[in-house]
Every structure is written in C-alpha cells, then in structure tokens.
Amino acid sequence: MASEHQSHHIQALTDTNYTTWSKEMKALLRFKGLWRLVNGKEKRPGTAGTEQDAWDVKQDRAAGKIMLNIVPEQRVHIRQHQDDPSTA
C-alpha cells in the first residue's frame, strides 16, 4: 500500500506544457491539502495565534511546491507573487 507521505512528481512548468502542468499541480496541491488555500476558498484567519500560524505554514508549503515545479527560466513570470500562491 502506498504511503500517504509518498513523494509525487510532476513535470515542471515550461513554456509549452501549461495545460498538463496546471491539472497535475492542482491534483498535487489537493493531495497535499493545499488547494483550497491556493484557490482562495481557505482564507487566512483574522486573529493572530495558532490558527493563523498554521495557515501561514500552509501558504509557505503551497508557494514552495509551486515554485519547485516551474523550470527556472519561467519563474520570472511569478516572481512578484511567489510568496502568495493564491495570486501566482
């Protein structure tokens, strides 16, 4: 049986594979429990504390996952939004 922590790899975003990449990235982020944050449905809690810290960690994980799945020469297109995956 496959482990829940099994690493999933998708082909990094290039200048020619956006359609496939976006579908696979969505599936990967859903598997990791990060998609609702990325698509804006999960909002950052308004009060400081444990919930807000947990949300910030999820945001960092989503941003990192997206950045690592884009070839370096394409990252320039999201540099301005790289820390906020809901805008990238």
PyMOL Python script that loads the backbone (N, CA, C, O; Angstrom):
from pymol import cmd

cmd.read_pdbstr("""\
ATOM      1  N   MET A   1       0.844  -1.170   0.000  1.00  0.00           N
ATOM      2  CA  MET A   1       0.000   0.000   0.000  1.00  0.00           C
ATOM      3  C   MET A   1       0.890   1.233   0.000  1.00  0.00           C
ATOM      4  O   MET A   1       1.868   1.291   0.746  1.00  0.00           O
ATOM      5  N   ALA A   2       0.567   2.209  -0.819  1.00  0.00           N
ATOM      6  CA  ALA A   2       1.371   3.423  -0.926  1.00  0.00           C
ATOM      7  C   ALA A   2       1.224   4.274   0.319  1.00  0.00           C
ATOM      8  O   ALA A   2       0.135   4.411   0.875  1.00  0.00           O
ATOM      9  N   SER A   3       2.314   4.831   0.734  1.00  0.00           N
ATOM     10  CA  SER A   3       2.318   5.707   1.898  1.00  0.00           C
ATOM     11  C   SER A   3       1.694   7.052   1.552  1.00  0.00           C
ATOM     12  O   SER A   3       1.860   7.550   0.439  1.00  0.00           O
ATOM     13  N   GLU A   4       0.972   7.642   2.512  1.00  0.00           N
ATOM     14  CA  GLU A   4       0.392   8.968   2.290  1.00  0.00           C
ATOM     15  C   GLU A   4       1.477  10.005   2.085  1.00  0.00           C
ATOM     16  O   GLU A   4       1.247  11.035   1.452  1.00  0.00           O
ATOM     17  N   HIS A   5       2.652   9.739   2.614  1.00  0.00           N
ATOM     18  CA  HIS A   5       3.760  10.679   2.513  1.00  0.00           C
ATOM     19  C   HIS A   5       4.620  10.425   1.275  1.00  0.00           C
ATOM     20  O   HIS A   5       5.677  11.034   1.110  1.00  0.00           O
ATOM     21  N   GLN A   6       4.166   9.533   0.422  1.00  0.00           N
ATOM     22  CA  GLN A   6       4.894   9.226  -0.806  1.00  0.00           C
ATOM     23  C   GLN A   6       5.069  10.507  -1.615  1.00  0.00           C
ATOM     24  O   GLN A   6       4.149  11.320  -1.706  1.00  0.00           O
ATOM     25  N   SER A   7       6.215  10.680  -2.185  1.00  0.00           N
ATOM     26  CA  SER A   7       6.501  11.856  -2.986  1.00  0.00           C
ATOM     27  C   SER A   7       5.875  11.709  -4.367  1.00  0.00           C
ATOM     28  O   SER A   7       5.998  10.666  -5.008  1.00  0.00           O
ATOM     29  N   HIS A   8       5.215  12.748  -4.809  1.00  0.00           N
ATOM     30  CA  HIS A   8       4.618  12.759  -6.145  1.00  0.00           C
ATOM     31  C   HIS A   8       5.360  13.784  -6.983  1.00  0.00           C
ATOM     32  O   HIS A   8       5.599  14.910  -6.544  1.00  0.00           O
ATOM     33  N   HIS A   9       5.713  13.390  -8.164  1.00  0.00           N
ATOM     34  CA  HIS A   9       6.470  14.279  -9.037  1.00  0.00           C
ATOM     35  C   HIS A   9       5.666  14.561 -10.290  1.00  0.00           C
ATOM     36  O   HIS A   9       5.043  13.668 -10.865  1.00  0.00           O
ATOM     37  N   ILE A  10       5.692  15.813 -10.701  1.00  0.00           N
ATOM     38  CA  ILE A  10       5.083  16.197 -11.966  1.00  0.00           C
ATOM     39  C   ILE A  10       6.162  16.886 -12.783  1.00  0.00           C
ATOM     40  O   ILE A  10       7.173  17.340 -12.248  1.00  0.00           O
ATOM     41  N   GLN A  11       5.936  16.957 -14.069  1.00  0.00           N
ATOM     42  CA  GLN A  11       6.896  17.656 -14.918  1.00  0.00           C
ATOM     43  C   GLN A  11       6.804  19.145 -14.626  1.00  0.00           C
ATOM     44  O   GLN A  11       5.705  19.694 -14.563  1.00  0.00           O
ATOM     45  N   ALA A  12       7.919  19.792 -14.451  1.00  0.00           N
ATOM     46  CA  ALA A  12       7.941  21.224 -14.152  1.00  0.00           C
ATOM     47  C   ALA A  12       7.327  22.032 -15.292  1.00  0.00           C
ATOM     48  O   ALA A  12       7.403  21.643 -16.457  1.00  0.00           O
ATOM     49  N   LEU A  13       6.725  23.151 -14.938  1.00  0.00           N
ATOM     50  CA  LEU A  13       6.128  24.044 -15.926  1.00  0.00           C
ATOM     51  C   LEU A  13       7.204  24.592 -16.851  1.00  0.00           C
ATOM     52  O   LEU A  13       8.239  25.085 -16.404  1.00  0.00           O
ATOM     53  N   THR A  14       6.942  24.496 -18.134  1.00  0.00           N
ATOM     54  CA  THR A  14       7.829  25.059 -19.157  1.00  0.00           C
ATOM     55  C   THR A  14       7.004  26.033 -19.984  1.00  0.00           C
ATOM     56  O   THR A  14       5.872  26.356 -19.623  1.00  0.00           O
ATOM     57  N   ASP A  15       7.564  26.496 -21.084  1.00  0.00           N
ATOM     58  CA  ASP A  15       6.817  27.407 -21.950  1.00  0.00           C
ATOM     59  C   ASP A  15       5.837  26.679 -22.867  1.00  0.00           C
ATOM     60  O   ASP A  15       5.155  27.316 -23.670  1.00  0.00           O
ATOM     61  N   THR A  16       5.758  25.341 -22.755  1.00  0.00           N
ATOM     62  CA  THR A  16       4.877  24.598 -23.672  1.00  0.00           C
ATOM     63  C   THR A  16       3.900  23.637 -22.995  1.00  0.00           C
ATOM     64  O   THR A  16       3.102  23.008 -23.691  1.00  0.00           O
ATOM     65  N   ASN A  17       3.929  23.497 -21.676  1.00  0.00           N
ATOM     66  CA  ASN A  17       3.111  22.449 -21.058  1.00  0.00           C
ATOM     67  C   ASN A  17       2.134  22.945 -19.991  1.00  0.00           C
ATOM     68  O   ASN A  17       1.787  22.191 -19.082  1.00  0.00           O
ATOM     69  N   TYR A  18       1.687  24.194 -20.085  1.00  0.00           N
ATOM     70  CA  TYR A  18       0.848  24.754 -19.034  1.00  0.00           C
ATOM     71  C   TYR A  18      -0.418  23.937 -18.780  1.00  0.00           C
ATOM     72  O   TYR A  18      -0.765  23.708 -17.621  1.00  0.00           O
ATOM     73  N   THR A  19      -1.106  23.499 -19.804  1.00  0.00           N
ATOM     74  CA  THR A  19      -2.373  22.785 -19.625  1.00  0.00           C
ATOM     75  C   THR A  19      -2.181  21.527 -18.786  1.00  0.00           C
ATOM     76  O   THR A  19      -2.920  21.299 -17.829  1.00  0.00           O
ATOM     77  N   THR A  20      -1.205  20.722 -19.136  1.00  0.00           N
ATOM     78  CA  THR A  20      -0.932  19.496 -18.383  1.00  0.00           C
ATOM     79  C   THR A  20      -0.420  19.832 -16.985  1.00  0.00           C
ATOM     80  O   THR A  20      -0.871  19.252 -15.997  1.00  0.00           O
ATOM     81  N   TRP A  21       0.521  20.770 -16.907  1.00  0.00           N
ATOM     82  CA  TRP A  21       1.097  21.149 -15.616  1.00  0.00           C
ATOM     83  C   TRP A  21       0.031  21.646 -14.651  1.00  0.00           C
ATOM     84  O   TRP A  21       0.026  21.256 -13.483  1.00  0.00           O
ATOM     85  N   SER A  22      -0.863  22.494 -15.119  1.00  0.00           N
ATOM     86  CA  SER A  22      -1.856  23.075 -14.211  1.00  0.00           C
ATOM     87  C   SER A  22      -2.796  22.016 -13.650  1.00  0.00           C
ATOM     88  O   SER A  22      -3.179  22.091 -12.483  1.00  0.00           O
ATOM     89  N   LYS A  23      -3.171  21.036 -14.460  1.00  0.00           N
ATOM     90  CA  LYS A  23      -4.035  19.947 -13.978  1.00  0.00           C
ATOM     91  C   LYS A  23      -3.298  19.086 -12.958  1.00  0.00           C
ATOM     92  O   LYS A  23      -3.862  18.717 -11.927  1.00  0.00           O
ATOM     93  N   GLU A  24      -2.041  18.769 -13.246  1.00  0.00           N
ATOM     94  CA  GLU A  24      -1.258  17.942 -12.327  1.00  0.00           C
ATOM     95  C   GLU A  24      -0.913  18.706 -11.045  1.00  0.00           C
ATOM     96  O   GLU A  24      -0.904  18.124  -9.960  1.00  0.00           O
ATOM     97  N   MET A  25      -0.631  20.001 -11.168  1.00  0.00           N
ATOM     98  CA  MET A  25      -0.327  20.803  -9.981  1.00  0.00           C
ATOM     99  C   MET A  25      -1.557  20.906  -9.085  1.00  0.00           C
ATOM    100  O   MET A  25      -1.445  20.812  -7.863  1.00  0.00           O
ATOM    101  N   LYS A  26      -2.718  21.096  -9.681  1.00  0.00           N
ATOM    102  CA  LYS A  26      -3.956  21.140  -8.898  1.00  0.00           C
ATOM    103  C   LYS A  26      -4.152  19.827  -8.151  1.00  0.00           C
ATOM    104  O   LYS A  26      -4.480  19.831  -6.965  1.00  0.00           O
ATOM    105  N   ALA A  27      -3.954  18.715  -8.830  1.00  0.00           N
ATOM    106  CA  ALA A  27      -4.110  17.405  -8.189  1.00  0.00           C
ATOM    107  C   ALA A  27      -3.103  17.239  -7.052  1.00  0.00           C
ATOM    108  O   ALA A  27      -3.452  16.735  -5.984  1.00  0.00           O
ATOM    109  N   LEU A  28      -1.871  17.653  -7.273  1.00  0.00           N
ATOM    110  CA  LEU A  28      -0.836  17.536  -6.243  1.00  0.00           C
ATOM    111  C   LEU A  28      -1.171  18.403  -5.032  1.00  0.00           C
ATOM    112  O   LEU A  28      -1.057  17.951  -3.893  1.00  0.00           O
ATOM    113  N   LEU A  29      -1.582  19.640  -5.274  1.00  0.00           N
ATOM    114  CA  LEU A  29      -1.928  20.534  -4.173  1.00  0.00           C
ATOM    115  C   LEU A  29      -3.162  20.037  -3.420  1.00  0.00           C
ATOM    116  O   LEU A  29      -3.247  20.199  -2.203  1.00  0.00           O
ATOM    117  N   ARG A  30      -4.112  19.439  -4.126  1.00  0.00           N
ATOM    118  CA  ARG A  30      -5.278  18.853  -3.453  1.00  0.00           C
ATOM    119  C   ARG A  30      -4.843  17.695  -2.577  1.00  0.00           C
ATOM    120  O   ARG A  30      -5.300  17.571  -1.440  1.00  0.00           O
ATOM    121  N   PHE A  31      -3.969  16.848  -3.090  1.00  0.00           N
ATOM    122  CA  PHE A  31      -3.464  15.712  -2.326  1.00  0.00           C
ATOM    123  C   PHE A  31      -2.756  16.177  -1.058  1.00  0.00           C
ATOM    124  O   PHE A  31      -2.864  15.541  -0.010  1.00  0.00           O
ATOM    125  N   LYS A  32      -2.035  17.284  -1.158  1.00  0.00           N
ATOM    126  CA  LYS A  32      -1.285  17.820  -0.028  1.00  0.00           C
ATOM    127  C   LYS A  32      -2.156  18.657   0.915  1.00  0.00           C
ATOM    128  O   LYS A  32      -1.670  19.136   1.939  1.00  0.00           O
ATOM    129  N   GLY A  33      -3.442  18.836   0.579  1.00  0.00           N
ATOM    130  CA  GLY A  33      -4.338  19.627   1.418  1.00  0.00           C
ATOM    131  C   GLY A  33      -4.103  21.122   1.314  1.00  0.00           C
ATOM    132  O   GLY A  33      -4.375  21.861   2.260  1.00  0.00           O
ATOM    133  N   LEU A  34      -3.595  21.578   0.162  1.00  0.00           N
ATOM    134  CA  LEU A  34      -3.243  22.979  -0.016  1.00  0.00           C
ATOM    135  C   LEU A  34      -4.086  23.693  -1.068  1.00  0.00           C
ATOM    136  O   LEU A  34      -4.007  24.915  -1.188  1.00  0.00           O
ATOM    137  N   TRP A  35      -4.882  22.965  -1.824  1.00  0.00           N
ATOM    138  CA  TRP A  35      -5.601  23.564  -2.951  1.00  0.00           C
ATOM    139  C   TRP A  35      -6.592  24.643  -2.518  1.00  0.00           C
ATOM    140  O   TRP A  35      -6.667  25.686  -3.169  1.00  0.00           O
ATOM    141  N   ARG A  36      -7.353  24.433  -1.448  1.00  0.00           N
ATOM    142  CA  ARG A  36      -8.342  25.420  -1.003  1.00  0.00           C
ATOM    143  C   ARG A  36      -7.673  26.745  -0.639  1.00  0.00           C
ATOM    144  O   ARG A  36      -8.272  27.804  -0.820  1.00  0.00           O
ATOM    145  N   LEU A  37      -6.469  26.702  -0.140  1.00  0.00           N
ATOM    146  CA  LEU A  37      -5.724  27.917   0.154  1.00  0.00           C
ATOM    147  C   LEU A  37      -5.315  28.601  -1.150  1.00  0.00           C
ATOM    148  O   LEU A  37      -5.454  29.816  -1.292  1.00  0.00           O
ATOM    149  N   VAL A  38      -4.812  27.816  -2.094  1.00  0.00           N
ATOM    150  CA  VAL A  38      -4.336  28.370  -3.360  1.00  0.00           C
ATOM    151  C   VAL A  38      -5.487  28.973  -4.168  1.00  0.00           C
ATOM    152  O   VAL A  38      -5.320  30.027  -4.781  1.00  0.00           O
ATOM    153  N   ASN A  39      -6.654  28.316  -4.176  1.00  0.00           N
ATOM    154  CA  ASN A  39      -7.745  28.848  -4.983  1.00  0.00           C
ATOM    155  C   ASN A  39      -8.552  29.919  -4.262  1.00  0.00           C
ATOM    156  O   ASN A  39      -9.532  30.429  -4.806  1.00  0.00           O
ATOM    157  N   GLY A  40      -8.147  30.266  -3.035  1.00  0.00           N
ATOM    158  CA  GLY A  40      -8.767  31.373  -2.320  1.00  0.00           C
ATOM    159  C   GLY A  40      -9.955  31.011  -1.450  1.00  0.00           C
ATOM    160  O   GLY A  40     -10.509  31.890  -0.789  1.00  0.00           O
ATOM    161  N   LYS A  41     -10.370  29.751  -1.424  1.00  0.00           N
ATOM    162  CA  LYS A  41     -11.512  29.356  -0.603  1.00  0.00           C
ATOM    163  C   LYS A  41     -11.172  29.316   0.882  1.00  0.00           C
ATOM    164  O   LYS A  41     -12.035  29.561   1.725  1.00  0.00           O
ATOM    165  N   GLU A  42      -9.931  29.011   1.202  1.00  0.00           N
ATOM    166  CA  GLU A  42      -9.495  28.989   2.599  1.00  0.00           C
ATOM    167  C   GLU A  42      -8.788  30.302   2.893  1.00  0.00           C
ATOM    168  O   GLU A  42      -7.653  30.518   2.468  1.00  0.00           O
ATOM    169  N   LYS A  43      -9.459  31.164   3.613  1.00  0.00           N
ATOM    170  CA  LYS A  43      -8.924  32.488   3.920  1.00  0.00           C
ATOM    171  C   LYS A  43      -8.057  32.454   5.166  1.00  0.00           C
ATOM    172  O   LYS A  43      -8.233  31.608   6.043  1.00  0.00           O
ATOM    173  N   ARG A  44      -7.131  33.379   5.226  1.00  0.00           N
ATOM    174  CA  ARG A  44      -6.254  33.500   6.392  1.00  0.00           C
ATOM    175  C   ARG A  44      -7.092  33.932   7.592  1.00  0.00           C
ATOM    176  O   ARG A  44      -7.854  34.895   7.494  1.00  0.00           O
ATOM    177  N   PRO A  45      -6.966  33.241   8.716  1.00  0.00           N
ATOM    178  CA  PRO A  45      -7.717  33.637   9.912  1.00  0.00           C
ATOM    179  C   PRO A  45      -7.395  35.076  10.297  1.00  0.00           C
ATOM    180  O   PRO A  45      -6.254  35.521  10.174  1.00  0.00           O
ATOM    181  N   GLY A  46      -8.398  35.789  10.759  1.00  0.00           N
ATOM    182  CA  GLY A  46      -8.238  37.202  11.066  1.00  0.00           C
ATOM    183  C   GLY A  46      -7.558  37.492  12.387  1.00  0.00           C
ATOM    184  O   GLY A  46      -7.099  38.613  12.607  1.00  0.00           O
ATOM    185  N   THR A  47      -7.481  36.524  13.259  1.00  0.00           N
ATOM    186  CA  THR A  47      -6.865  36.770  14.560  1.00  0.00           C
ATOM    187  C   THR A  47      -5.527  36.064  14.655  1.00  0.00           C
ATOM    188  O   THR A  47      -5.365  34.934  14.195  1.00  0.00           O
ATOM    189  N   ALA A  48      -4.571  36.754  15.260  1.00  0.00           N
ATOM    190  CA  ALA A  48      -3.236  36.172  15.433  1.00  0.00           C
ATOM    191  C   ALA A  48      -3.323  34.986  16.383  1.00  0.00           C
ATOM    192  O   ALA A  48      -4.145  34.964  17.300  1.00  0.00           O
ATOM    193  N   GLY A  49      -2.478  34.020  16.154  1.00  0.00           N
ATOM    194  CA  GLY A  49      -2.443  32.857  17.025  1.00  0.00           C
ATOM    195  C   GLY A  49      -2.110  31.601  16.267  1.00  0.00           C
ATOM    196  O   GLY A  49      -1.584  31.646  15.155  1.00  0.00           O
ATOM    197  N   THR A  50      -2.423  30.481  16.881  1.00  0.00           N
ATOM    198  CA  THR A  50      -2.068  29.172  16.337  1.00  0.00           C
ATOM    199  C   THR A  50      -2.697  28.926  14.972  1.00  0.00           C
ATOM    200  O   THR A  50      -2.030  28.411  14.075  1.00  0.00           O
ATOM    201  N   GLU A  51      -3.975  29.288  14.796  1.00  0.00           N
ATOM    202  CA  GLU A  51      -4.644  29.059  13.507  1.00  0.00           C
ATOM    203  C   GLU A  51      -3.988  29.874  12.395  1.00  0.00           C
ATOM    204  O   GLU A  51      -3.796  29.384  11.283  1.00  0.00           O
ATOM    205  N   GLN A  52      -3.651  31.112  12.707  1.00  0.00           N
ATOM    206  CA  GLN A  52      -3.007  31.959  11.707  1.00  0.00           C
ATOM    207  C   GLN A  52      -1.611  31.441  11.375  1.00  0.00           C
ATOM    208  O   GLN A  52      -1.208  31.447  10.212  1.00  0.00           O
ATOM    209  N   ASP A  53      -0.881  30.999  12.379  1.00  0.00           N
ATOM    210  CA  ASP A  53       0.448  30.422  12.141  1.00  0.00           C
ATOM    211  C   ASP A  53       0.352  29.173  11.270  1.00  0.00           C
ATOM    212  O   ASP A  53       1.161  28.989  10.361  1.00  0.00           O
ATOM    213  N   ALA A  54      -0.626  28.319  11.540  1.00  0.00           N
ATOM    214  CA  ALA A  54      -0.807  27.100  10.745  1.00  0.00           C
ATOM    215  C   ALA A  54      -1.147  27.457   9.301  1.00  0.00           C
ATOM    216  O   ALA A  54      -0.665  26.804   8.376  1.00  0.00           O
ATOM    217  N   TRP A  55      -1.969  28.481   9.097  1.00  0.00           N
ATOM    218  CA  TRP A  55      -2.328  28.915   7.750  1.00  0.00           C
ATOM    219  C   TRP A  55      -1.094  29.438   7.027  1.00  0.00           C
ATOM    220  O   TRP A  55      -0.890  29.142   5.850  1.00  0.00           O
ATOM    221  N   ASP A  56      -0.272  30.213   7.725  1.00  0.00           N
ATOM    222  CA  ASP A  56       0.954  30.748   7.120  1.00  0.00           C
ATOM    223  C   ASP A  56       1.900  29.628   6.686  1.00  0.00           C
ATOM    224  O   ASP A  56       2.537  29.724   5.638  1.00  0.00           O
ATOM    225  N   VAL A  57       1.989  28.576   7.486  1.00  0.00           N
ATOM    226  CA  VAL A  57       2.830  27.430   7.127  1.00  0.00           C
ATOM    227  C   VAL A  57       2.276  26.761   5.874  1.00  0.00           C
ATOM    228  O   VAL A  57       3.040  26.394   4.982  1.00  0.00           O
ATOM    229  N   LYS A  58       0.958  26.597   5.797  1.00  0.00           N
ATOM    230  CA  LYS A  58       0.356  26.007   4.599  1.00  0.00           C
ATOM    231  C   LYS A  58       0.618  26.874   3.374  1.00  0.00           C
ATOM    232  O   LYS A  58       0.893  26.352   2.293  1.00  0.00           O
ATOM    233  N   GLN A  59       0.536  28.188   3.530  1.00  0.00           N
ATOM    234  CA  GLN A  59       0.803  29.095   2.421  1.00  0.00           C
ATOM    235  C   GLN A  59       2.247  28.941   1.948  1.00  0.00           C
ATOM    236  O   GLN A  59       2.507  28.892   0.746  1.00  0.00           O
ATOM    237  N   ASP A  60       3.171  28.866   2.881  1.00  0.00           N
ATOM    238  CA  ASP A  60       4.580  28.668   2.521  1.00  0.00           C
ATOM    239  C   ASP A  60       4.788  27.341   1.797  1.00  0.00           C
ATOM    240  O   ASP A  60       5.529  27.278   0.816  1.00  0.00           O
ATOM    241  N   ARG A  61       4.135  26.279   2.277  1.00  0.00           N
ATOM    242  CA  ARG A  61       4.270  24.968   1.633  1.00  0.00           C
ATOM    243  C   ARG A  61       3.728  25.008   0.208  1.00  0.00           C
ATOM    244  O   ARG A  61       4.348  24.469  -0.709  1.00  0.00           O
ATOM    245  N   ALA A  62       2.579  25.639   0.020  1.00  0.00           N
ATOM    246  CA  ALA A  62       1.987  25.734  -1.326  1.00  0.00           C
ATOM    247  C   ALA A  62       2.879  26.555  -2.246  1.00  0.00           C
ATOM    248  O   ALA A  62       3.124  26.161  -3.386  1.00  0.00           O
ATOM    249  N   ALA A  63       3.367  27.691  -1.762  1.00  0.00           N
ATOM    250  CA  ALA A  63       4.235  28.545  -2.579  1.00  0.00           C
ATOM    251  C   ALA A  63       5.514  27.811  -2.971  1.00  0.00           C
ATOM    252  O   ALA A  63       5.964  27.893  -4.114  1.00  0.00           O
ATOM    253  N   GLY A  64       6.084  27.102  -2.023  1.00  0.00           N
ATOM    254  CA  GLY A  64       7.301  26.339  -2.308  1.00  0.00           C
ATOM    255  C   GLY A  64       7.064  25.227  -3.306  1.00  0.00           C
ATOM    256  O   GLY A  64       7.874  25.014  -4.208  1.00  0.00           O
ATOM    257  N   LYS A  65       5.960  24.517  -3.154  1.00  0.00           N
ATOM    258  CA  LYS A  65       5.634  23.414  -4.062  1.00  0.00           C
ATOM    259  C   LYS A  65       5.465  23.938  -5.486  1.00  0.00           C
ATOM    260  O   LYS A  65       5.961  23.334  -6.437  1.00  0.00           O
ATOM    261  N   ILE A  66       4.769  25.056  -5.628  1.00  0.00           N
ATOM    262  CA  ILE A  66       4.565  25.632  -6.960  1.00  0.00           C
ATOM    263  C   ILE A  66       5.905  26.071  -7.553  1.00  0.00           C
ATOM    264  O   ILE A  66       6.208  25.746  -8.701  1.00  0.00           O
ATOM    265  N   MET A  67       6.697  26.796  -6.789  1.00  0.00           N
ATOM    266  CA  MET A  67       7.983  27.296  -7.296  1.00  0.00           C
ATOM    267  C   MET A  67       8.906  26.154  -7.716  1.00  0.00           C
ATOM    268  O   MET A  67       9.585  26.248  -8.738  1.00  0.00           O
ATOM    269  N   LEU A  68       8.931  25.093  -6.942  1.00  0.00           N
ATOM    270  CA  LEU A  68       9.801  23.966  -7.270  1.00  0.00           C
ATOM    271  C   LEU A  68       9.338  23.183  -8.493  1.00  0.00           C
ATOM    272  O   LEU A  68      10.077  22.354  -9.022  1.00  0.00           O
ATOM    273  N   ASN A  69       8.113  23.447  -8.938  1.00  0.00           N
ATOM    274  CA  ASN A  69       7.581  22.755 -10.108  1.00  0.00           C
ATOM    275  C   ASN A  69       7.452  23.672 -11.314  1.00  0.00           C
ATOM    276  O   ASN A  69       6.592  23.478 -12.173  1.00  0.00           O
ATOM    277  N   ILE A  70       8.317  24.667 -11.360  1.00  0.00           N
ATOM    278  CA  ILE A  70       8.423  25.567 -12.507  1.00  0.00           C
ATOM    279  C   ILE A  70       9.893  25.615 -12.896  1.00  0.00           C
ATOM    280  O   ILE A  70      10.757  25.816 -12.043  1.00  0.00           O
ATOM    281  N   VAL A  71      10.177  25.432 -14.170  1.00  0.00           N
ATOM    282  CA  VAL A  71      11.572  25.492 -14.592  1.00  0.00           C
ATOM    283  C   VAL A  71      12.121  26.892 -14.307  1.00  0.00           C
ATOM    284  O   VAL A  71      11.387  27.875 -14.412  1.00  0.00           O
ATOM    285  N   PRO A  72      13.398  26.991 -13.948  1.00  0.00           N
ATOM    286  CA  PRO A  72      13.965  28.285 -13.548  1.00  0.00           C
ATOM    287  C   PRO A  72      13.724  29.428 -14.534  1.00  0.00           C
ATOM    288  O   PRO A  72      13.467  30.555 -14.110  1.00  0.00           O
ATOM    289  N   GLU A  73      13.801  29.169 -15.814  1.00  0.00           N
ATOM    290  CA  GLU A  73      13.635  30.257 -16.778  1.00  0.00           C
ATOM    291  C   GLU A  73      12.201  30.779 -16.856  1.00  0.00           C
ATOM    292  O   GLU A  73      11.976  31.844 -17.430  1.00  0.00           O
ATOM    293  N   GLN A  74      11.221  30.058 -16.294  1.00  0.00           N
ATOM    294  CA  GLN A  74       9.831  30.523 -16.278  1.00  0.00           C
ATOM    295  C   GLN A  74       9.451  31.195 -14.954  1.00  0.00           C
ATOM    296  O   GLN A  74       8.397  31.826 -14.868  1.00  0.00           O
ATOM    297  N   ARG A  75      10.278  31.072 -13.943  1.00  0.00           N
ATOM    298  CA  ARG A  75       9.962  31.635 -12.619  1.00  0.00           C
ATOM    299  C   ARG A  75       9.876  33.152 -12.621  1.00  0.00           C
ATOM    300  O   ARG A  75       9.229  33.735 -11.751  1.00  0.00           O
ATOM    301  N   VAL A  76      10.514  33.795 -13.580  1.00  0.00           N
ATOM    302  CA  VAL A  76      10.468  35.251 -13.672  1.00  0.00           C
ATOM    303  C   VAL A  76       9.027  35.740 -13.787  1.00  0.00           C
ATOM    304  O   VAL A  76       8.723  36.856 -13.367  1.00  0.00           O
ATOM    305  N   HIS A  77       8.142  34.929 -14.346  1.00  0.00           N
ATOM    306  CA  HIS A  77       6.754  35.332 -14.556  1.00  0.00           C
ATOM    307  C   HIS A  77       5.936  35.378 -13.271  1.00  0.00           C
ATOM    308  O   HIS A  77       4.887  36.021 -13.234  1.00  0.00           O
ATOM    309  N   ILE A  78       6.392  34.712 -12.223  1.00  0.00           N
ATOM    310  CA  ILE A  78       5.642  34.727 -10.968  1.00  0.00           C
ATOM    311  C   ILE A  78       6.440  35.335  -9.820  1.00  0.00           C
ATOM    312  O   ILE A  78       5.979  35.334  -8.678  1.00  0.00           O
ATOM    313  N   ARG A  79       7.601  35.842 -10.102  1.00  0.00           N
ATOM    314  CA  ARG A  79       8.480  36.380  -9.053  1.00  0.00           C
ATOM    315  C   ARG A  79       7.739  37.350  -8.137  1.00  0.00           C
ATOM    316  O   ARG A  79       7.911  37.300  -6.919  1.00  0.00           O
ATOM    317  N   GLN A  80       6.935  38.212  -8.694  1.00  0.00           N
ATOM    318  CA  GLN A  80       6.216  39.228  -7.945  1.00  0.00           C
ATOM    319  C   GLN A  80       5.188  38.613  -6.992  1.00  0.00           C
ATOM    320  O   GLN A  80       4.829  39.235  -5.993  1.00  0.00           O
ATOM    321  N   HIS A  81       4.711  37.402  -7.287  1.00  0.00           N
ATOM    322  CA  HIS A  81       3.667  36.761  -6.480  1.00  0.00           C
ATOM    323  C   HIS A  81       4.151  35.473  -5.834  1.00  0.00           C
ATOM    324  O   HIS A  81       3.329  34.693  -5.356  1.00  0.00           O
ATOM    325  N   GLN A  82       5.431  35.226  -5.804  1.00  0.00           N
ATOM    326  CA  GLN A  82       5.945  33.944  -5.379  1.00  0.00           C
ATOM    327  C   GLN A  82       5.634  33.579  -3.930  1.00  0.00           C
ATOM    328  O   GLN A  82       5.635  32.397  -3.586  1.00  0.00           O
ATOM    329  N   ASP A  83       5.370  34.562  -3.078  1.00  0.00           N
ATOM    330  CA  ASP A  83       5.073  34.267  -1.672  1.00  0.00           C
ATOM    331  C   ASP A  83       3.589  34.107  -1.406  1.00  0.00           C
ATOM    332  O   ASP A  83       3.206  33.725  -0.301  1.00  0.00           O
ATOM    333  N   ASP A  84       2.751  34.386  -2.378  1.00  0.00           N
ATOM    334  CA  ASP A  84       1.303  34.270  -2.214  1.00  0.00           C
ATOM    335  C   ASP A  84       0.753  33.386  -3.324  1.00  0.00           C
ATOM    336  O   ASP A  84       0.421  33.879  -4.402  1.00  0.00           O
ATOM    337  N   PRO A  85       0.654  32.081  -3.069  1.00  0.00           N
ATOM    338  CA  PRO A  85       0.249  31.162  -4.137  1.00  0.00           C
ATOM    339  C   PRO A  85      -1.168  31.377  -4.659  1.00  0.00           C
ATOM    340  O   PRO A  85      -1.509  30.862  -5.724  1.00  0.00           O
ATOM    341  N   SER A  86      -1.992  32.117  -3.946  1.00  0.00           N
ATOM    342  CA  SER A  86      -3.339  32.360  -4.443  1.00  0.00           C
ATOM    343  C   SER A  86      -3.342  33.426  -5.543  1.00  0.00           C
ATOM    344  O   SER A  86      -4.352  33.605  -6.224  1.00  0.00           O
ATOM    345  N   THR A  87      -2.219  34.138  -5.723  1.00  0.00           N
ATOM    346  CA  THR A  87      -2.127  35.129  -6.776  1.00  0.00           C
ATOM    347  C   THR A  87      -1.169  34.745  -7.888  1.00  0.00           C
ATOM    348  O   THR A  87      -1.119  35.408  -8.923  1.00  0.00           O
ATOM    349  N   ALA A  88      -0.403  33.671  -7.680  1.00  0.00           N
ATOM    350  CA  ALA A  88       0.611  33.261  -8.659  1.00  0.00           C
ATOM    351  C   ALA A  88      -0.007  32.681  -9.901  1.00  0.00           C
ATOM    352  O   ALA A  88       0.710  32.289 -10.822  1.00  0.00           O
TER     353      ALA A  88
END
""", "prot")
cmd.dss("prot")
cmd.show_as("cartoon", "prot")
cmd.util.cbc("prot")
cmd.orient("prot")
